[in-house]
């Protein structure tokens, strides 16, 4: 059969000479270090404009009340928010997340809330009781939220929304919502 094939080719065909392949030296970089660098690069690529600080934070107690309000927020609005009277438009659960992952998720959550005209959100972080470092995520949330300009106020949630393990977040109104509210009150 091979003779027939060679006869079809004309008989003067010779196989190509293949040079031996040279094996390149493996990289001297530690595979674990390489994996850590890749993971860090992926995390940075996820949110290039993440302003939240990863600095050491002041820890709060698991049963501590979280409260923050920017100047200019009306007392009645803040009171209604902390009493849980506003409808919760978005929720985020941080249970079982690492601090770094929670930081990325909280930033993206607030960004998404602003993009979708969410006014009131609820972040469930837990109290961390019985853990080696109690209230770690709670402390982080209390530290990160004031760093974001779109967050007007936050307060520990009411009992039916998670009590000391959750936080209400009041966000700035978008320009479209401000105009809608303005038109609504002008019609009266």
N, CA, C and O of each residue as an XYZ file, in Angstrom:
752
protein
N       0.828     -1.188      0.000
C       0.000      0.000      0.000
C       0.870      1.248      0.000
O       0.589      2.193     -0.737
N       1.935      1.268      0.825
C       2.825      2.420      0.815
C       3.594      2.507     -0.497
O       3.931      3.602     -0.948
N       3.875      1.344     -1.119
C       4.563      1.370     -2.415
C       3.675      2.024     -3.464
O       4.151      2.795     -4.297
N       2.369      1.709     -3.420
C       1.428      2.328     -4.355
C       1.393      3.839     -4.171
O       1.351      4.597     -5.140
N       1.411      4.254     -2.941
C       1.374      5.687     -2.625
C       2.635      6.370     -3.139
O       2.562      7.438     -3.747
N       3.807      5.750     -2.894
C       5.061      6.326     -3.375
C       5.112      6.356     -4.903
O       5.688      7.272     -5.490
N       4.514      5.363     -5.538
C       4.481      5.332     -6.996
C       3.645      6.489     -7.526
O       3.992      7.091     -8.542
N       2.552      6.805     -6.850
C       1.724      7.937     -7.253
C       2.470      9.263     -7.118
O       2.241     10.188     -7.898
N       3.348      9.357     -6.146
C       4.096     10.594     -5.926
C       5.268     10.732     -6.891
O       5.824     11.822     -7.024
N       5.641      9.689     -7.544
C       6.714      9.780     -8.518
C       7.973      9.081     -8.062
O       8.941      9.057     -8.822
N       8.023      8.528     -6.910
C       9.144      7.743     -6.465
C      10.337      8.527     -5.963
O      11.201      7.942     -5.311
N      10.432      9.819     -6.229
C      11.607     10.564     -5.788
C      11.331     11.403     -4.533
O      12.044     12.372     -4.270
N      10.341     11.052     -3.789
C       9.967     11.791     -2.573
C      10.710     11.206     -1.390
O      10.725      9.992     -1.186
N      11.330     12.086     -0.610
C      12.017     11.646      0.605
C      11.419     12.369      1.806
O      10.987     13.514      1.680
N      11.387     11.729      2.952
C      10.819     12.385      4.133
C      11.669     13.581      4.563
O      12.881     13.612      4.353
N      11.012     14.546      5.158
C      11.705     15.727      5.682
C      12.518     15.338      6.910
O      12.133     14.460      7.683
N      13.626     15.998      7.064
C      14.453     15.764      8.244
C      13.994     16.747      9.318
O      14.027     17.960      9.108
N      13.571     16.229     10.459
C      13.084     17.067     11.560
C      14.187     17.176     12.589
O      14.682     16.174     13.106
N      14.560     18.398     12.874
C      15.596     18.615     13.887
C      15.026     18.293     15.257
O      13.830     18.448     15.503
N      15.889     17.851     16.129
C      15.420     17.553     17.479
C      14.968     18.836     18.147
O      15.548     19.904     17.950
N      13.937     18.708     18.927
C      13.404     19.885     19.627
C      14.225     20.177     20.863
O      14.698     19.275     21.554
N      14.379     21.448     21.117
C      15.126     21.874     22.292
C      14.117     22.142     23.400
O      13.130     22.846     23.189
N      14.361     21.592     24.556
C      13.467     21.812     25.685
C      13.926     23.061     26.420
O      15.078     23.159     26.842
N      13.020     24.008     26.568
C      13.336     25.266     27.248
C      13.312     25.054     28.752
O      12.566     24.226     29.275
N      14.140     25.818     29.423
C      14.152     25.750     30.884
C      12.844     26.295     31.426
O      12.304     27.274     30.912
N      12.345     25.656     32.463
C      11.119     26.118     33.105
C      11.408     27.425     33.827
O      12.547     27.713     34.194
N      10.355     28.212     34.024
C      10.488     29.479     34.729
C      10.907     29.228     36.168
O      10.479     28.255     36.789
N      11.736     30.099     36.687
C      12.202     29.934     38.063
C      11.248     30.599     39.060
O      11.538     30.635     40.256
N      10.109     31.126     38.582
C       9.137     31.770     39.452
C       8.340     30.698     40.192
O       7.914     29.699     39.612
N       8.153     30.934     41.481
C       7.397     30.020     42.318
C       5.941     29.994     41.845
O       5.335     31.055     41.697
N       5.363     28.812     41.604
C       3.973     28.743     41.120
C       2.961     29.386     42.075
O       1.965     29.960     41.635
N       3.222     29.287     43.379
C       2.304     29.903     44.357
C       2.350     31.421     44.247
O       1.313     32.083     44.277
N       3.551     31.968     44.120
C       3.695     33.424     43.991
C       3.049     33.911     42.701
O       2.430     34.975     42.670
N       3.195     33.132     41.643
C       2.587     33.478     40.362
C       1.061     33.475     40.472
O       0.392     34.364     39.947
N       0.525     32.473     41.153
C      -0.927     32.389     41.340
C      -1.438     33.570     42.162
O      -2.501     34.117     41.868
N      -0.684     33.966     43.193
C      -1.091     35.113     44.007
C      -1.072     36.405     43.194
O      -1.961     37.244     43.336
N      -0.059     36.564     42.344
C       0.007     37.754     41.493
C      -1.154     37.810     40.515
O      -1.733     38.871     40.283
N      -1.494     36.652     39.940
C      -2.629     36.600     39.007
C      -3.931     36.962     39.711
O      -4.747     37.712     39.176
N      -4.119     36.422     40.918
C      -5.343     36.700     41.677
C      -5.442     38.183     42.022
O      -6.515     38.776     41.909
N      -4.328     38.784     42.442
C      -4.313     40.208     42.763
C      -4.613     41.050     41.528
O      -5.333     42.045     41.612
N      -4.068     40.657     40.393
C      -4.312     41.393     39.149
C      -5.775     41.294     38.731
O      -6.361     42.268     38.258
N      -6.360     40.114     38.909
C      -7.773     39.943     38.572
C      -8.644     40.796     39.476
O      -9.609     41.405     39.014
N      -8.316     40.846     40.755
C      -9.085     41.629     41.707
C      -8.998     43.112     41.365
O     -10.000     43.824     41.422
N      -7.797     43.581     41.008
C      -7.626     44.981     40.624
C      -8.373     45.282     39.334
O      -8.935     46.367     39.181
N      -8.383     44.346     38.420
C      -9.071     44.552     37.143
C     -10.575     44.576     37.320
O     -11.285     45.156     36.498
N     -11.076     43.955     38.381
C     -12.515     43.918     38.624
C     -13.059     45.322     38.830
O     -14.079     45.686     38.244
N     -12.385     46.112     39.660
C     -12.847     47.465     39.945
C     -11.637     48.397     39.922
O     -10.972     48.572     40.943
N     -11.351     48.988     38.782
C     -10.179     49.833     38.692
C     -10.310     51.154     39.461
O      -9.301     51.745     39.847
N     -11.527     51.613     39.680
C     -11.710     52.901     40.339
C     -12.244     52.753     41.763
O     -12.910     53.657     42.268
N     -11.963     51.644     42.403
C     -12.435     51.373     43.752
C     -11.753     52.308     44.752
O     -10.549     52.188     44.979
N     -12.498     53.230     45.347
C     -11.886     54.185     46.265
C     -11.820     53.691     47.711
O     -11.220     54.355     48.557
N     -12.419     52.554     48.007
C     -12.486     52.100     49.384
C     -11.111     51.710     49.894
O     -10.351     51.007     49.228
N     -10.822     52.171     51.058
C      -9.515     51.936     51.646
C      -9.452     50.558     52.285
O     -10.407     50.094     52.908
N      -8.317     49.925     52.116
C      -8.087     48.633     52.741
C      -7.239     48.800     53.998
O      -6.700     47.823     54.520
N      -7.119     50.042     54.488
C      -6.322     50.336     55.677
C      -6.897     49.633     56.899
O      -8.063     49.238     56.901
N      -6.086     49.477     57.932
C      -6.612     48.911     59.182
C      -7.749     49.779     59.709
O      -7.711     51.007     59.623
N      -8.744     49.122     60.249
C      -9.935     49.850     60.685
C     -10.137     49.722     62.188
O      -9.579     48.837     62.837
N     -10.941     50.621     62.718
C     -11.293     50.573     64.132
C     -12.433     49.565     64.298
O     -13.482     49.688     63.664
N     -12.218     48.593     65.138
C     -13.214     47.536     65.335
C     -14.358     48.045     66.209
O     -14.148     48.810     67.150
N     -15.577     47.603     65.876
C     -16.751     47.912     66.691
C     -17.213     46.626     67.375
O     -16.871     45.523     66.948
N     -17.973     46.782     68.414
C     -18.497     45.631     69.152
C     -19.630     44.979     68.348
O     -20.293     45.655     67.561
N     -19.859     43.672     68.539
C     -20.937     43.000     67.799
C     -22.318     43.618     68.035
O     -23.164     43.609     67.141
N     -22.544     44.149     69.227
C     -23.848     44.734     69.538
C     -23.826     46.274     69.477
O     -24.710     46.929     70.027
N     -22.834     46.831     68.822
C     -22.731     48.290     68.693
C     -23.747     48.802     67.677
O     -24.058     48.134     66.691
N     -24.248     49.987     67.938
C     -25.196     50.645     67.043
C     -24.400     51.449     66.023
O     -23.583     52.289     66.399
N     -24.629     51.202     64.743
C     -23.964     51.959     63.689
C     -24.849     53.133     63.293
O     -26.043     52.961     63.048
N     -24.266     54.317     63.232
C     -25.039     55.498     62.843
C     -24.112     56.500     62.165
O     -23.015     56.777     62.649
N     -24.570     57.037     61.037
C     -23.810     58.035     60.297
C     -24.793     58.852     59.483
O     -25.708     58.301     58.869
N     -24.610     60.154     59.474
C     -25.442     61.022     58.636
C     -24.585     62.201     58.167
O     -23.858     62.810     58.953
N     -24.685     62.507     56.884
C     -23.945     63.643     56.337
C     -24.694     64.933     56.655
O     -25.917     64.924     56.791
N     -23.969     66.034     56.772
C     -24.630     67.323     56.969
C     -25.559     67.617     55.788
O     -25.214     67.351     54.637
N     -26.719     68.158     56.078
C     -27.674     68.509     55.032
C     -28.806     67.507     54.882
O     -29.806     67.808     54.230
N     -28.672     66.319     55.471
C     -29.761     65.340     55.405
C     -30.809     65.761     56.424
O     -30.493     65.978     57.594
N     -32.057     65.878     55.980
C     -33.134     66.311     56.868
C     -33.336     65.313     57.993
O     -33.248     64.100     57.798
N     -33.608     65.847     59.173
C     -33.794     65.005     60.360
C     -34.930     64.003     60.158
O     -34.810     62.839     60.540
N     -36.020     64.452     59.565
C     -37.169     63.568     59.343
C     -36.847     62.423     58.386
O     -37.313     61.300     58.579
N     -36.060     62.702     57.368
C     -35.657     61.673     56.405
C     -34.773     60.640     57.098
O     -34.962     59.435     56.935
N     -33.801     61.130     57.874
C     -32.904     60.225     58.589
C     -33.675     59.376     59.610
O     -33.424     58.179     59.750
N     -34.597     60.001     60.306
C     -35.386     59.278     61.309
C     -36.233     58.187     60.649
O     -36.306     57.065     61.151
N     -36.867     58.515     59.534
C     -37.675     57.520     58.823
C     -36.811     56.357     58.337
O     -37.231     55.201     58.390
N     -35.602     56.665     57.863
C     -34.705     55.620     57.397
C     -34.286     54.724     58.557
O     -34.348     53.501     58.433
N     -33.867     55.292     59.665
C     -33.391     54.465     60.783
C     -34.511     53.703     61.468
O     -34.257     52.700     62.134
N     -35.748     54.163     61.316
C     -36.903     53.447     61.879
C     -37.402     52.358     60.923
O     -38.326     51.615     61.256
N     -36.797     52.265     59.744
C     -37.161     51.228     58.787
C     -38.471     51.500     58.066
O     -39.145     50.569     57.626
N     -38.831     52.769     57.943
C     -40.109     53.122     57.315
C     -40.034     53.180     55.789
O     -41.063     53.108     55.118
N     -38.846     53.306     55.244
C     -38.704     53.341     53.792
C     -38.650     51.920     53.239
O     -38.122     51.006     53.873
N     -39.207     51.760     52.046
C     -39.138     50.456     51.371
C     -37.681     50.181     50.997
O     -36.965     51.062     50.521
N     -37.272     48.957     51.221
C     -35.902     48.572     50.884
C     -35.891     48.131     49.421
O     -36.525     47.145     49.046
N     -35.156     48.884     48.612
C     -35.123     48.637     47.172
C     -34.068     47.615     46.759
O     -34.176     47.010     45.692
N     -33.046     47.417     47.596
C     -31.973     46.470     47.261
C     -31.387     45.896     48.546
O     -31.348     46.556     49.585
N     -30.931     44.641     48.446
C     -30.349     43.958     49.615
C     -29.028     43.314     49.217
O     -28.844     42.875     48.082
N     -28.112     43.270     50.187
C     -26.817     42.625     49.988
C     -26.493     41.825     51.240
O     -26.590     42.339     52.354
N     -26.111     40.569     51.059
C     -25.738     39.694     52.170
C     -24.250     39.391     52.079
O     -23.783     38.839     51.082
N     -23.507     39.751     53.117
C     -22.057     39.575     53.130
C     -21.606     38.364     53.939
O     -20.406     38.132     54.082
N     -22.535     37.602     54.461
C     -22.170     36.446     55.283
C     -21.194     35.535     54.537
O     -21.332     35.313     53.335
N     -20.224     35.022     55.254
C     -19.225     34.057     54.781
C     -18.290     34.612     53.705
O     -17.679     33.838     52.968
N     -18.168     35.922     53.605
C     -17.243     36.524     52.638
C     -15.970     36.954     53.349
O     -15.976     37.257     54.542
N     -14.882     36.973     52.597
C     -13.641     37.521     53.128
C     -13.759     39.048     53.110
O     -14.619     39.606     52.429
N     -12.895     39.704     53.859
C     -12.929     41.165     53.921
C     -12.654     41.762     52.542
O     -13.339     42.695     52.124
N     -11.669     41.238     51.841
C     -11.324     41.778     50.524
C     -12.469     41.589     49.531
O     -12.792     42.496     48.764
N     -13.067     40.425     49.551
C     -14.202     40.160     48.649
C     -15.386     41.054     49.019
O     -16.056     41.591     48.137
N     -15.645     41.213     50.308
C     -16.745     42.072     50.762
C     -16.517     43.517     50.333
O     -17.464     44.209     49.960
N     -15.272     43.976     50.384
C     -14.958     45.354     49.983
C     -15.322     45.582     48.520
O     -15.934     46.593     48.175
N     -14.948     44.651     47.677
C     -15.258     44.756     46.251
C     -16.771     44.707     46.031
O     -17.318     45.495     45.261
N     -17.435     43.783     46.708
C     -18.884     43.608     46.545
C     -19.651     44.829     47.050
O     -20.591     45.274     46.392
N     -19.268     45.381     48.205
C     -19.965     46.559     48.750
C     -19.830     47.732     47.790
O     -20.806     48.429     47.511
N     -18.621     47.949     47.288
C     -18.417     49.056     46.354
C     -19.281     48.885     45.103
O     -19.943     49.825     44.662
N     -19.268     47.684     44.542
C     -20.045     47.425     43.329
C     -21.543     47.530     43.607
O     -22.298     48.018     42.766
N     -21.971     47.077     44.778
C     -23.387     47.141     45.167
C     -23.860     48.596     45.231
O     -24.907     48.931     44.677
N     -23.101     49.452     45.897
C     -23.482     50.866     46.003
C     -23.488     51.512     44.620
O     -24.377     52.300     44.295
N     -22.498     51.174     43.820
C     -22.426     51.705     42.452
C     -23.659     51.275     41.640
O     -24.240     52.083     40.915
N     -24.051     50.004     41.765
C     -25.234     49.499     41.060
C     -26.515     50.143     41.579
O     -27.424     50.442     40.804
N     -26.583     50.353     42.880
C     -27.758     51.006     43.461
C     -27.930     52.411     42.910
O     -29.040     52.816     42.565
N     -26.844     53.148     42.826
C     -26.895     54.512     42.294
C     -27.310     54.483     40.826
O     -28.119     55.303     40.393
N     -26.765     53.552     40.068
C     -27.092     53.443     38.645
C     -28.552     53.082     38.417
O     -29.123     53.433     37.384
N     -29.162     52.382     39.372
C     -30.556     51.944     39.224
C     -31.537     52.739     40.073
O     -32.645     52.273     40.336
N     -31.144     53.931     40.502
C     -32.010     54.829     41.281
C     -32.544     54.211     42.568
O     -33.681     54.477     42.957
N     -31.742     53.396     43.226
C     -32.142     52.830     44.517
C     -31.907     53.894     45.573
O     -30.837     54.501     45.623
N     -32.898     54.120     46.412
C     -32.802     55.154     47.452
C     -32.420     54.558     48.805
O     -31.619     55.140     49.537
N     -32.990     53.397     49.139
C     -32.714     52.756     50.419
C     -32.295     51.311     50.185
O     -32.960     50.568     49.462
N     -31.192     50.926     50.800
C     -30.675     49.564     50.653
C     -30.421     48.969     52.033
O     -30.337     49.688     53.028
N     -30.303     47.664     52.075
C     -30.011     46.959     53.324
C     -28.797     46.075     53.098
O     -28.784     45.251     52.183
N     -27.782     46.244     53.927
C     -26.590     45.397     53.874
C     -26.580     44.525     55.117
O     -26.526     45.029     56.239
N     -26.631     43.218     54.913
C     -26.583     42.271     56.019
C     -25.144     41.786     56.151
O     -24.605     41.155     55.242
N     -24.535     42.086     57.284
C     -23.126     41.746     57.500
C     -22.931     40.771     58.645
O     -21.867     40.162     58.760
N     -23.917     40.615     59.477
C     -23.799     39.738     60.635
C     -23.088     40.437     61.780
O     -22.509     41.510     61.614
N     -23.145     39.802     62.953
C     -22.497     40.355     64.144
C     -21.147     39.702     64.392
O     -20.283     40.278     65.054
N     -20.972     38.521     63.870
C     -19.697     37.830     64.045
C     -19.462     37.329     65.451
O     -18.317     37.127     65.857
N     -20.529     37.126     66.196
C     -20.365     36.619     67.565
C     -19.813     35.196     67.542
O     -20.174     34.398     66.677
N     -18.949     34.888     68.483
C     -18.376     33.558     68.570
C     -17.226     33.326     67.604
O     -16.713     32.211     67.515
N     -16.821     34.336     66.895
C     -15.708     34.214     65.946
C     -14.420     34.693     66.607
O     -14.432     35.345     67.651
N     -13.320     34.348     65.965
C     -12.012     34.761     66.457
C     -11.908     36.285     66.484
O     -11.351     36.861     67.419
N     -12.440     36.923     65.464
C     -12.437     38.387     65.386
C     -13.889     38.836     65.185
O     -14.340     38.978     64.048
N     -14.626     39.061     66.289
C     -16.046     39.400     66.156
C     -16.277     40.738     65.460
O     -15.473     41.665     65.560
N     -17.395     40.804     64.757
C     -17.873     42.014     64.080
C     -16.882     42.563     63.057
O     -16.801     43.777     62.869
N     -16.138     41.698     62.405
C     -15.153     42.153     61.424
C     -15.830     42.808     60.225
O     -15.496     43.938     59.869
N     -16.778     42.111     59.599
C     -17.457     42.693     58.434
C     -18.302     43.895     58.832
O     -18.410     44.854     58.068
N     -18.897     43.856     60.007
C     -19.680     44.995     60.501
C     -18.782     46.222     60.633
O     -19.167     47.318     60.227
N     -17.598     46.047     61.194
C     -16.641     47.147     61.341
C     -16.206     47.677     59.982
O     -16.077     48.886     59.790
N     -15.983     46.772     59.049
C     -15.564     47.174     57.707
C     -16.655     47.990     57.012
O     -16.369     49.021     56.403
N     -17.887     47.534     57.104
C     -19.003     48.252     56.483
C     -19.116     49.654     57.084
O     -19.319     50.628     56.360
N     -18.982     49.754     58.409
C     -19.056     51.064     59.079
C     -17.913     51.974     58.648
O     -18.056     53.196     58.658
N     -16.796     51.397     58.276
C     -15.633     52.166     57.834
C     -15.730     52.553     56.356
O     -15.334     53.653     55.970
N     -16.255     51.646     55.537
C     -16.296     51.884     54.090
C     -17.405     52.829     53.659
O     -17.178     53.685     52.803
N     -18.586     52.701     54.219
C     -19.739     53.468     53.733
C     -19.521     54.984     53.757
O     -19.891     55.644     52.785
N     -18.942     55.575     54.807
C     -18.730     57.033     54.769
C     -17.737     57.476     53.696
O     -17.708     58.653     53.336
N     -16.929     56.557     53.182
C     -15.952     56.900     52.144
C     -16.607     57.107     50.781
O     -15.985     57.659     49.873
N     -17.859     56.668     50.630
C     -18.543     56.786     49.338
C     -19.458     58.013     49.344
O     -20.315     58.162     50.215
N     -19.260     58.872     48.371
C     -20.012     60.132     48.309
C     -21.511     59.931     48.135
O     -22.302     60.770     48.566
N     -21.906     58.838     47.514
C     -23.329     58.608     47.260
C     -24.087     58.164     48.505
O     -25.318     58.174     48.508
N     -23.385     57.778     49.550
C     -24.030     57.353     50.794
C     -24.291     58.588     51.640
O     -23.360     59.254     52.092
N     -25.585     58.890     51.850
C     -25.959     60.048     52.663
C     -25.990     59.694     54.146
O     -25.601     60.499     54.993
N     -26.454     58.488     54.451
C     -26.589     58.091     55.850
C     -26.694     56.578     55.938
O     -27.050     55.911     54.966
N     -26.382     56.043     57.112
C     -26.649     54.633     57.386
C     -26.920     54.465     58.865
O     -26.507     55.288     59.683
N     -27.615     53.400     59.201
C     -27.980     53.133     60.594
C     -28.236     51.643     60.761
O     -28.640     50.966     59.815
N     -28.002     51.138     61.955
C     -28.306     49.749     62.278
C     -29.783     49.488     62.017
O     -30.631     50.317     62.345
N     -30.085     48.352     61.436
C     -31.449     48.019     61.028
C     -32.347     47.692     62.226
O     -31.876     47.406     63.326
N     -33.640     47.744     61.971
C     -34.631     47.346     62.971
C     -34.612     45.827     63.118
O     -34.056     45.114     62.282
N     -35.219     45.356     64.176
C     -35.202     43.933     64.514
C     -35.701     43.051     63.368
O     -35.105     42.010     63.092
N     -36.772     43.445     62.704
C     -37.347     42.618     61.636
C     -36.497     42.594     60.357
O     -36.762     41.800     59.454
N     -35.482     43.457     60.278
C     -34.576     43.470     59.123
C     -33.181     42.947     59.456
O     -32.296     42.974     58.601
N     -32.970     42.475     60.675
C     -31.660     41.910     61.009
C     -30.985     42.549     62.200
O     -29.913     42.101     62.607
N     -31.576     43.580     62.771
C     -31.065     44.230     63.979
C     -29.581     44.576     63.867
O     -29.177     45.213     62.894
N     -28.774     44.178     64.826
C     -27.356     44.547     64.875
C     -26.519     43.869     63.789
O     -25.346     44.203     63.619
N     -27.095     42.937     63.065
C     -26.384     42.239     62.005
C     -26.650     42.808     60.625
O     -26.227     42.231     59.624
N     -27.357     43.948     60.560
C     -27.687     44.555     59.264
C     -27.687     46.079     59.387
O     -27.811     46.631     60.480
N     -27.547     46.736     58.249
C     -27.476     48.199     58.229
C     -28.300     48.755     57.079
O     -28.185     48.304     55.939
N     -29.144     49.753     57.398
C     -29.860     50.494     56.362
C     -28.886     51.495     55.748
O     -28.052     52.068     56.449
N     -28.995     51.703     54.434
C     -28.149     52.680     53.745
C     -29.052     53.603     52.936
O     -29.854     53.141     52.124
N     -28.919     54.905     53.160
C     -29.673     55.917     52.421
C     -28.748     56.519     51.378
O     -27.671     57.019     51.704
N     -29.175     56.468     50.110
C     -28.344     56.938     49.004
C     -28.898     58.221     48.408
O     -30.087     58.516     48.530
N     -28.020     58.980     47.762
C     -28.429     60.220     47.098
C     -29.437     59.909     46.001
O     -29.417     58.844     45.384
N     -30.304     60.864     45.786
C     -31.252     60.743     44.674
C     -30.532     61.081     43.375
O     -29.631     61.919     43.341
N     -30.949     60.416     42.319
C     -30.405     60.761     41.005
C     -31.063     62.063     40.545
O     -32.066     62.489     41.117
N     -30.508     62.683     39.530
C     -31.065     63.935     39.000
C     -32.493     63.717     38.515
O     -33.348     64.585     38.694
N     -32.759     62.561     37.901
C     -34.105     62.268     37.404
C     -35.102     62.165     38.566
O     -36.220     62.672     38.471
N     -34.702     61.517     39.647
C     -35.592     61.398     40.809
C     -35.812     62.747     41.482
O     -36.909     63.032     41.963
N     -34.770     63.581     41.516
C     -34.919     64.920     42.101
C     -35.937     65.725     41.315
O     -36.795     66.386     41.900
N     -35.847     65.672     39.987
C     -36.790     66.399     39.138
C     -38.208     65.877     39.323
O     -39.156     66.660     39.370
N     -38.357     64.566     39.426
C     -39.672     63.964     39.617
C     -40.292     64.431     40.935
O     -41.473     64.774     40.985
N     -39.493     64.440     41.991
C     -39.979     64.899     43.290
C     -40.338     66.379     43.227
O     -41.369     66.794     43.756
N     -39.495     67.166     42.586
C     -39.741     68.605     42.454
C     -41.066     68.847     41.720
O     -41.869     69.676     42.149
N     -41.298     68.122     40.611
C     -42.542     68.261     39.850
C     -43.740     67.840     40.678
O     -44.798     68.465     40.609
N     -43.579     66.784     41.459
C     -44.670     66.269     42.300
C     -45.099     67.331     43.309
O     -46.295     67.538     43.515
N     -44.127     68.014     43.947
C     -44.460     69.014     44.956
C     -44.924     70.317     44.338
O     -45.651     71.073     44.983
N     -44.519     70.607     43.091
C     -44.973     71.828     42.422
C     -46.436     71.734     41.988
O     -47.120     72.750     41.865
N     -46.915     70.497     41.754
C     -48.307     70.296     41.334
C     -49.287     70.574     42.449
O     -50.462     70.822     42.179
N     -48.854     70.542     43.665
C     -49.774     70.715     44.820
C     -50.282     72.093     44.931
O     -51.056     72.395     45.840
